[in-house]
Structures are given as structure tokens and as C-alpha cells.
Amino acid sequence: MTKLEKPSPIKDKPLRNPGQSLDEQRDDLLYNKVLAPSLYALFLVLLAGLEWVRYYFPQTPSPILFTIIALCGIGYAVFRIKHAWPAVHTLRQGRDGEKAVGQFLERLRERGYQVFHDVVGAGFNVDHVLIGPAGLFTIETKTYSKPLGADVKVGFDGERILVDGFEPDRDPVVQAKAQTAWLRELLAESTGRKFPARPVILFPGWFVEQSKGSLREMWVLNPKALPDFLANEPEVLAAEDVKLASFHLSRFIRTGERRT
């Protein structure tokens, strides 16, 4: 290190933000499927324009050929953008949902909960993690569009989730349970303790209907209902346990950030 170089006062990278993985996926999609073909088409249009300029000079121009090439480039760009845009919209909607839920969860710090966002595992991410008096909770946020003016709901019978009467493409129940099992094992390996953990699936903006007994192993809720559910749970973790689990999870997150 030279004399002109000064080390950063920040030793560890900050924790991840809500929806950060979706932001990264969306940015990658916009660049590869939208921006790149658009620039390619623009380049060909400019090339054709140059040929038209040459047409007025004593040179042998080929405007028709380059115009055809430019039109092909425009068609290619339109094709790529048209097919990529729904995915971009879905990622943006999911990101906005995670950010909204993340901001809502931040209020729970007043109740003794530690909140972590976008915890990245091997090939997957957990949208949010709560660690507090009622235990550990992995939170999966599902932001689905709702038909305008329709009386729709999310139904949960303890095993299966139906959104407006249809099963989602990816089973949220399996996904949420796998995330909770991963977090439980991660902290067990790090601390040597088995912390009580429960999966939670939140549907922002949806009315969620539960069948009797469906909330024993998993909560499927509108985000506004979560604080009351937590308040009704018995205290299973002391403040020292909350600090221990939070410390080890934050260390795992920061270690992963250093590798990227």
C-alpha cells in the first residue's frame, strides 16, 4: 500500500437490503435481454444512416442493403425485449414486494427482533429472517398480481396454497420449509445449538384464508397480521440467545459478501 492509499474505515461490508437478489437478477436481465439488443439495433440504424449520407457523395453507396440489415436488427431487438419484458416486470414487482415487507418488518425491532434481509444460500436466497423472543422465522414474500375488482384470496389448508384458486408454479410450502431447515442447520453448525424456527409466507395485499389447524407448522399471512401472531407466541429465546443467533447469522452473511 502506497502513502497515497488509505484503507477504508469500514471493516465489513453492510448487510444486504430487502429484494437485493431480485434487483441483481433484474439488472442482469435488463442488460442482457433489453439494453444489449437495443444498442445493437441502434448501431445498425446509425450504420444505415451513414450509408444514406454517403449516398449524396461521389461514392458507391449501399443504403438498401444496410437498411435491410438495420430492419433485421430492429426486429431482433423487438423480439428480445418483448420476451424479456414480462420477466423484468415480475422481478420488479417481486422486488417492490420484498422492500415493502422489509420496511414493515423493521418495525419489529422495537419488540426485540433482529431483522435480516436477502440472506443468500447456495443457489437460493431467504427474503427475510426474524430472530426474536418467539424464535427464528424465515419469511418468504410472494407478490402476486390481483385481478381488478375481483374478490380473490389466498387459501392454505396446512399442506397446499391456492392463489385465487390456482396452485403457484413453484410450491411455496416446499420452498419455505427448505429455507427454514437450512437456517436451522446453519446455526446449529455454527453455534452448536438447535434454535426453534418456523417458516412464514407473506402475501402483500391479499386476504389469506386459513383452514383449522393449518397454522401449526407454518404461517401463511398477510404481512399486517404478522405482529399479532408474534405477540401471541410464548417467549422461547432470551435476549442472550437472540444476540447469539443474530451474531452468527450476520457473520455468515458478511463472509459470503467478502467472497463476491
C-alpha positions in Angstrom: 0.0 0.0 0.0 1.4 3.4 -1.0 1.4 6.5 1.1 -1.4 7.9 -1.0 -3.7 4.9 -0.4 -5.8 4.9 2.7 -7.7 1.9 4.0 -11.5 2.1 4.3 -12.7 2.7 7.9 -15.5 0.1 7.2 -14.1 -3.4 8.0 -17.1 -5.4 7.0 -19.5 -5.0 4.1 -23.0 -3.9 5.1 -25.8 -6.5 5.3 -27.9 -7.0 2.2 -31.0 -5.0 1.5 -34.6 -6.3 1.0 -35.0 -7.6 -2.5 -31.3 -7.2 -3.4 -31.2 -10.6 -5.2 -34.2 -9.7 -7.3 -32.5 -6.3 -8.1 -29.4 -8.1 -9.2 -31.4 -10.5 -11.4 -33.5 -7.7 -12.9 -30.4 -5.6 -13.7 -28.8 -8.6 -15.3 -32.0 -9.3 -17.3 -32.3 -5.7 -18.4 -28.7 -5.6 -19.6 -28.6 -8.9 -21.4 -32.2 -9.0 -22.8 -33.1 -5.3 -23.2 -30.2 -2.9 -23.3 -27.8 -5.1 -25.3 -30.2 -5.8 -28.2 -31.4 -2.2 -28.2 -27.8 -0.9 -28.6 -27.2 -3.4 -31.3 -30.3 -2.2 -33.2 -29.3 1.4 -32.7 -25.8 0.7 -34.0 -27.2 -0.8 -37.2 -29.6 2.1 -37.6 -26.7 4.5 -37.4 -24.8 2.4 -39.8 -27.7 2.6 -42.3 -27.9 6.4 -41.7 -24.3 6.8 -42.6 -24.8 4.9 -45.8 -27.7 7.3 -46.7 -25.3 10.2 -46.1 -22.8 8.6 -48.4 -25.5 8.3 -51.0 -25.2 12.1 -51.6 -21.4 12.0 -52.1 -19.5 10.6 -55.1 -19.1 7.2 -53.6 -20.8 3.9 -54.3 -23.4 3.7 -51.5 -25.4 0.7 -50.3 -28.2 2.2 -48.4 -30.8 -0.5 -49.3 -28.5 -3.3 -48.1 -27.7 -1.6 -44.8 -31.4 -0.6 -44.3 -32.4 -4.2 -44.6 -29.7 -5.2 -42.1 -30.9 -2.4 -39.7 -34.5 -3.6 -40.0 -33.4 -7.1 -39.2 -31.6 -5.7 -36.1 -34.7 -3.8 -35.0 -36.8 -6.9 -35.4 -34.3 -8.9 -33.3 -34.3 -6.2 -30.6 -38.1 -6.1 -30.5 -38.3 -9.9 -30.3 -35.8 -10.0 -27.4 -37.4 -7.1 -25.5 -40.9 -8.4 -26.0 -40.0 -11.8 -24.5 -37.8 -10.3 -21.7 -40.2 -7.6 -20.5 -42.7 -9.8 -18.6 -39.8 -11.3 -16.6 -38.5 -7.8 -15.9 -41.9 -6.7 -14.7 -42.2 -9.8 -12.5 -38.8 -9.2 -10.9 -39.6 -5.5 -10.3 -42.9 -6.5 -8.7 -41.2 -9.1 -6.5 -38.5 -6.6 -5.5 -41.1 -4.0 -4.6 -42.9 -6.5 -2.5 -39.8 -7.6 -0.7 -38.9 -4.0 0.0 -42.3 -3.1 1.3 -42.4 -6.2 3.6 -38.8 -5.5 4.7 -39.7 -1.9 5.7 -42.7 -3.3 7.6 -40.6 -5.9 9.4 -38.1 -3.2 10.5 -40.8 -2.0 13.0 -40.4 -5.3 14.9 -37.0 -4.2 16.1 -38.9 -2.3 18.8 -40.2 -5.7 20.1 -36.8 -7.2 20.4 -36.4 -8.8 17.0 -33.4 -8.7 14.8 -34.2 -8.4 11.1 -32.1 -9.7 8.2 -32.9 -9.3 4.5 -31.9 -11.2 1.4 -29.9 -13.9 3.1 -28.1 -15.8 0.3 -27.5 -19.5 0.4 -26.1 -21.9 -2.2 -28.3 -21.2 -5.2 -31.2 -19.6 -3.3 -32.0 -16.8 -1.0 -34.2 -16.2 2.0 -36.1 -13.0 1.6 -36.1 -12.1 5.3 -35.1 -13.6 8.7 -36.6 -12.7 12.0 -34.8 -13.6 15.3 -36.5 -12.6 18.5 -38.3 -13.7 21.6 -40.7 -16.1 19.8 -37.8 -17.8 17.9 -36.4 -17.8 14.4 -38.6 -17.2 11.4 -37.7 -17.4 7.7 -40.0 -15.2 5.7 -40.8 -15.8 2.0 -42.6 -12.9 0.3 -44.9 -13.7 -2.6 -46.0 -10.7 -4.5 -48.7 -11.7 -7.0 -50.8 -9.5 -9.2 -54.5 -9.4 -8.3 -57.4 -9.2 -10.8 -59.0 -5.7 -10.6 -62.4 -5.6 -8.8 -62.4 -9.3 -8.1 -63.0 -10.9 -4.7 -59.9 -13.1 -4.6 -58.0 -14.7 -1.8 -55.1 -17.0 -0.8 -56.2 -20.3 0.7 -54.0 -22.5 2.9 -55.0 -25.9 4.3 -51.8 -26.7 6.0 -50.2 -28.5 3.0 -51.2 -26.6 -0.1 -51.5 -23.0 -1.1 -54.0 -21.8 -3.6 -53.8 -18.3 -5.0 -57.2 -17.3 -6.5 -57.9 -21.0 -6.8 -54.7 -21.9 -8.6 -51.5 -23.6 -7.4 -48.4 -21.4 -7.9 -45.8 -22.7 -10.4 -43.2 -23.2 -7.6 -44.7 -24.7 -4.4 -44.2 -22.0 -1.7 -44.7 -24.5 1.1 -41.8 -26.7 0.0 -39.7 -23.7 -0.6 -40.4 -22.1 2.8 -39.8 -25.4 4.7 -36.5 -26.0 2.9 -35.3 -22.4 3.8 -36.2 -23.0 7.5 -34.4 -26.3 7.6 -31.3 -24.7 6.0 -31.3 -21.9 8.5 -31.8 -24.2 11.5 -28.8 -26.4 10.3 -26.7 -23.4 9.5 -27.0 -22.0 13.0 -26.6 -25.5 14.6 -23.3 -26.0 12.9 -22.1 -22.5 13.8 -23.4 -22.3 17.4 -23.8 -26.0 18.4 -27.4 -25.3 19.3 -30.8 -26.1 17.8 -32.9 -23.0 17.7 -36.7 -23.2 17.2 -37.5 -22.0 13.7 -40.7 -21.6 11.7 -41.4 -20.8 8.1 -43.6 -17.9 7.2 -45.1 -17.0 3.8 -46.4 -13.5 3.4 -48.8 -12.3 0.6 -48.8 -8.5 0.5 -52.2 -7.1 -0.4 -54.0 -10.4 -0.3 -56.7 -11.8 2.0 -55.5 -15.1 3.4 -58.0 -17.7 4.5 -56.7 -20.5 6.8 -58.3 -23.9 7.5 -58.5 -25.2 11.0 -55.1 -26.4 12.3 -53.2 -25.1 9.3 -51.0 -22.7 11.3 -49.3 -25.3 13.5 -46.1 -25.7 11.5 -46.2 -22.8 9.1 -47.8 -19.3 8.9 -49.3 -18.1 5.7 -50.4 -14.5 6.3 -50.9 -11.0 5.1 -48.0 -9.0 6.4 -50.2 -6.9 8.6 -51.2 -10.0 10.6 -47.7 -11.0 11.5 -47.1 -8.7 14.5 -50.2 -10.1 16.3 -49.2 -13.7 15.6 -45.7 -13.0 17.0 -47.3 -11.2 20.1 -49.4 -14.3 20.8 -46.4 -16.7 20.8 -44.7 -17.7 24.0 -41.2 -16.4 24.6 -38.7 -19.2 23.8 -35.5 -17.2 23.3 -33.8 -15.0 25.9 -32.1 -11.8 24.9 -28.7 -13.5 25.0 -29.9 -16.3 22.7 -31.2 -13.7 20.2 -27.8 -12.0 20.2 -26.0 -15.3 19.7 -28.1 -16.4 16.8 -28.0 -12.9 15.2 -24.3 -12.6 15.6 -23.6 -16.0 13.8 -26.1 -15.2 11.0 -24.6 -11.8 10.4 -21.1 -13.3 10.3 -22.3 -15.9 7.7 -23.8 -13.1 5.6 -20.7 -10.9 5.7 -18.4 -13.9 5.0 -20.5 -14.5 1.8 -20.3 -10.9 0.8 -16.5 -10.9 1.0 -16.4 -13.8 -1.5 -18.3 -11.8 -4.1 
